[in-house]
Amino acid sequence: MHIRLIAVACATALALPISATAADNHRAYGRLHLSVDRLDDSGYVVSGDSNKGNHIGMKGSMDTNISDFKVVYKIEAGMILNDGGTDTTVPAGTKEAAPAGLTQQRDSWIGMSSERFGTFRLGTVSTPYKSSGKMVDPLFYTSAEGRGVLKTMSAHHSGTGDDQGRSTNTVRYDSRSFNGVKAVGHYNLAPGDNNMGLGLHYKTDDVVFFIDYLNSGAKDETAMKIGSKVKAGAASFAFQYEIDDSGSVAVSEGAGDQLFLAATYEMDATALVLTLGNNDNETGYSFGTMHKLNKNAKGYLLYANDGSSDFDTSLFTAGMMVSF
């Protein structure tokens, strides 16, 4: 039923511009992303799971009769593009391959937005904590991302659920922008220990800066981080530092701190990328190249190593992603 609803919704979105008013906006969109990965000595696999950001969805806005408010919405489902790959964000053999098709729900919400009062959203929404991490990692959604084998970003940037990066049963608020600065926050309405988050985000064409705080609703289960990204000509530099007491980090030992660093240098359509980080246990790194084929498609070739003492967790990945 869920697959049918998504298919009908996207087909409707493609037809809507013919009959919608000029003030309304409806659009179907998606991303297709496949890579060939080699983790350690496990051989090559074609990886196309939803951790790659594969999705299809529909989003839009409609005018209302309330001041300058608009109704805004998004419905999105993750996809698996192949039926033989494995999840390369965990050691080989620890997760079974899932069949191709639509999988878990991604951001799916409805809300109200105003240029004066900001945007309120209700449903399954990416937390501000996750959103800011995505802004500083140039390899986000690849197998070499910080929240993957490197474990240089916490698990608060991943997953779908009441206490995960894509938070269900949640209301999120983003204030209007004051010279690039926004106050952001979310609150989970599920029964039990409700998690919540607060943050301050600054974004311009050349500079990103953020401070974020999370509280899971239980004593001493908190996380805080600070980060920034600066663009200087063809080069850009980014960092993020997390202090995590929640036990939800992407390391088996539990809570700890994570440092993530990234540098990118663009040469026309080609970019050289280097990331480095530490998760209280090891220092991991990745490097490689990404090439823009056009404004909606790019390919990449990357290597990553988690820096473990026996150096047995290394990854080669080559892939391509197309957005529409």
N, C-alpha and C positions, 0 to 999 in steps of 0.2 A: 504493500500500500504506500509506504513512504517513497519508494522509487517512482511509483506512478504519479504521486503528487508533485514531486520535483520535476518530472518530465512535462506534466501538464502546465505547471507554473512557468517553466522556461519557454515553452511554446507560446503561452499566452503573452509573456513579456515581449517576444519578438513581434507579435501582432499588435500590441497596444499602441505604439506610436501612431498608427493609422487613425485611431478613434479617440485617443486621449487629448485633453486640452493642451494648449501651448504651454501652460504653466506646470503641467505634470511631466514627470520624467520616470520612465521604466526601462530597465536594461537587463538582458541576460548576459552572463559573463562566465568565465572559467579559466582554469589553468591545466595544461597537460605537461607532465614532467616525468621523464624516464632517465635512468642512469645505469651504467654497467659498473658494478662495484666488486672489488676484491678485498675482503676482510681477512687479514692474516694470511694463512695458507689454505683457506677454505674453498678456493676456486672462485670463478666469476659468476655473478648472478645479475639478472636484469631486475632492477629495483624500481617499482612504480607504486608503492603504497601511499596511504594518505599522509604519512609523515613527510612526504615530498611536497605537500601543499596541493596535490591534485584535488580539484573540486569543480563543481558546477553550481551556479546559483542565479538568483535574480534579486535586484535591489532597485529602489526608486524613492521618489518623493512626490507629495501631492499638496497643493495649497489647501488651507483651511479658512474658516470665517473667524478665526481667533487671532487678532493682531497680525504679526508677521510669522506666526508659527506654520510649519509644514509637518505633515505626517511623513515619517521616514520609516523604511523597512528593509530588511534583508533576510533571505532564506538561502541557506548554503549547505551542501552535502559533500563530504569527502569521497574520493574515488580511489579504487585500486585498478591500475591499468594493465597489470599482468597477473597471472595466477601461479607463477613459479618462483617469485622473488622472496627474499627474507628481509626482515627489519634490520637494517645495518646500524641502527642506533644502539643495539644491544649485541652482546657476543653471539657469534654464529651458532645456530642450533638451539637457541633458547626460546625462540618464538616460531610457531608454525606459520607457513605462508597462508594467506587468506585468498579466497577466490576473487576474480576480477568483478568489478561492479561498484555501485554506490555503497558506502560504509557509514561511519558514524556521522552524526549531526555536527556541523561546524557552526559558525556564528549565524544565528537565526533569531531575529528580534524585530520588535516594532517600537516606535517611539515618536517623540515630538522634537522639532528643532527650530531654534530661533536665533537670528543674528545677534539679538540683544541679550537673550537669557541662556543660550547654550543649547545642549542636546541631552535629552533623557532617552534611555533605551531600556527595554525590559525583555528578558528572554535568556537565550544562551549568547553570552557576550565575552569577547576577549577582555581580560582584565587590563587596566592601565599598566600593571607590572609587566605583563607579557608584551604589550604593544611597544613599550620603550625598549625592551631587549631586542625586538625585531629591527628597530631603527639603527642599531649600532653593529649588527652582525651582517657583513656583506655576503656571507655564505648561508644565511638562513634558508631552510628548506632543502639544502643539499645534505649529503651524508657526512660532510666535513664540518657541519655547523657546530657552534659552541655547545649547544644543548645535547649533542649527539655523542659520538665516541670520545670526544675531547672532555666532556663533562666539565666545561668551564663556565657554563650557565646552569642555574638550578632548575629543578623539575617544575618550578612555578611558571616556567615558560612553555610548558607542554601539557597535553592531555585535555580531555573534556569531562567535566564533572563539577560537583558542588565546591570542591576545594582545589581546582586545577586552573591551568592557564586560560582555558576557555570555560568560563564559569556558567553553569546552568542555574536556573531559578534566580536570576540576578537582575538588579537594576544598576545601571551605570550612568554617571553624569559627567559631561565635559562642559566646562564653562565656556563662555565666549572668549575669543582671543584678545588679550590686552597687549598689543605690540609684540605678538608672538608667544605670550605666556598664557597657559591655561591651567586652571585647577581641575583635577580629575579625581574620580572616586567610584568605587563600586561596593555594593552590599548584597550578600547572598541571603535569600529569603527562605531557604530550606529549613525544616525543623532541626533543632539541635544546636551545636556550636556554630553560629553563623560567622563565616569569614567576611572580611571587609578589607578594602584597600584605599589609600589616599596618596595623592602625588601632585607634583608640580612639574609641568612640562613646558619647555621653551623650544620653539622650532622656527628657523628661518631657512632661506635657501642654502646658507653656508654653515650654520651652527645648530646643533641639537644639544640640549641639556635637560636632565631630569633627576628628580629625587622621588623615590617611591617607597611606600611602607605597606606591609601586609600583616594582618592578624587573623589567625584561623578561628578565633573565638575561644580557644583553650589557653590556659595559663602558660606563659613562656613560649608559645608557638608563634613566633613572629619572624619577619624577614624585612630587611631594609637594603636599599641600594642607591647608588649614585652613578651617573654616567654622562658621557658627552661624545659628540662627534663634531669634528671641525674639518671643513673643506678649504684647502688652500691651493688654488690653481688646479693642476691635474692630480694633486695628492689629497688624500683624506685620512684622518686618524681618529680612532674611536677607543673608548675604554668603558668598562662597567665593573664596579666593585660591589659585591653582595656580602651582607652579614646575615646568615640564615641560622635561626635557632629552632626551626620547625621540624627538622628531620625529613624534609621533603626534597633535599638536594639530590642531584643525579650522581651520587656516589654511594657505594654500598655501606660505608661506615656511618651514614646518617648526616646530622647537621654539620655545618662548617661554612667556611667563607670561599667565595669564588672570585677570581680576578680574570677579566677578559680584555684583551687588547687586539686591535686590528689596524692594519695599514693597507691602503689601496692606492695604486698609481695608474691613471688612465692614459692610454696612448691611442687617440682616436677611438676606435670601436673596441679595442682590447684593453683589459685591465689586469694588472698584476696584484695578487692578493696575498697577504700574510696575516695570520692570526696566531696569538699566543695567550696562554692562560694557565692558571693554577687553581686547583680545587682542594687545597689543604693536604693533598696526598701526593699528587704528581703534577708536573708541568707539561701540558700538551701543546701541540702546535699544528698548524696546517699551512700549506702554501700552494699556489697554482695560478692559473689564468682563466679569465672569463672573457667571452667575446660576444658582443651584441651583433646578431645577424640582421636585425631591424629593431624597431621600437617595441615589438611584442615578442621577440624570440631571442634567445641567447644559448650558447653552449659553453661548457667548461671542462677543465682537466685539473684535478686536485689530488693532493696527498695529505693525509693526516696521521698523526701518531699521538697516543694519549700519554706518552712519557713514562709509562710504568717501568719499574726497575728491570724487568726482564725483556722489555721492548717487544712484546708479543702481540700488541694490539695496534696494528697499522692498517691503513685503508688507502686504496687507490680508487678513485671514482671519476668517471667521465660521463657527462650527461647533457641533456638539452631540455629546455622548458619553453613552452609556447603559451601565451596568454591571449584571450579574446574577449 
